[in-house]
Amino acid sequence: MKSHLKYYRKRAGLSQEQLASKTKFSVSTVASMENGRRDGSVDTIISMASFFGVTVDELLFGPNDSNSTNERPKEVS
């Protein structure tokens, strides 16, 4: 989930701090999930997917190919 969470966060134009504030997760949780140091719980993953308006599969594996308005996420540094 590391690169995809960061992809969706950046696509939404949010900093880690803003995402944490809007989702009620800590900044360290967001950063750890983005960097792959921590996997989110099922509830966290569902909550993040809902926040971004994407499916859990899209959050975990990237945008669905059938959704032509989205590009595949690229590794964001």
N, C-alpha and C positions, 0 to 999 in steps of 0.2 A: 504494500500500500504506500510505501515511502514516496515514490515520485508522483503518484496520482493525487494524493492529498495536496501536495505542494502545487501541482498543476492546477487543480480546481481552486485552491486558495488564491493563487496568482491570477487566474482567469477572472475571479471575482473582484480583483483589485484590493485584496485585504492583506494586511500584515499579519504575522502570527499573533500579535497582541490583539488586533481587532477581531480575528477569528475566535480567539480564546474568550474575549469579552462577549461576543455575540452568541457563542455556543455554551458558555458557562464552564468550559474546560480550562485548565490552567495553561499558561504559555508553555511551561515545561512539558506538559502532555502533548500539546500540538507539535512542539519541536522534536520531541522524542519519537513520535509517530512518523513525522516527515523524514527523519534521519534513519529510520529503521531500527532504532534502539529499543522501541517498545511497540508491540502490536496492540491495537485497540481492542477493547472488549466488544462483544457482539452489540451491546447497547450503544457504545461509542461509535462504532462503524455505522450502525443504522441511523443514529442521530446526525452524523456528519453527512451521510448520503442525503438524508432528508433536507438538511440545511442547504446543500448545494443543488437540490432538485434533480438528483441523479439516482440511479439504482445502486444497490450495494455492489453489484457486479461491475458497474462502471467505475465506482470509487476504487475497487480493488484491482481491476484489470484494465481500466481505460475506457474511453468512449466506445459505444457500440458502433460497429461499421455501418449499420443500417441508418444511423442518424447522420445524415450528410452534412449537417451544420457544424459538427464537431470534428476537429482534427485529432489524430492520435496524440496523446501527450508525449512530449519529449522530456528527456531527463533535464530537470531544471537545477542549475547550480546555485 
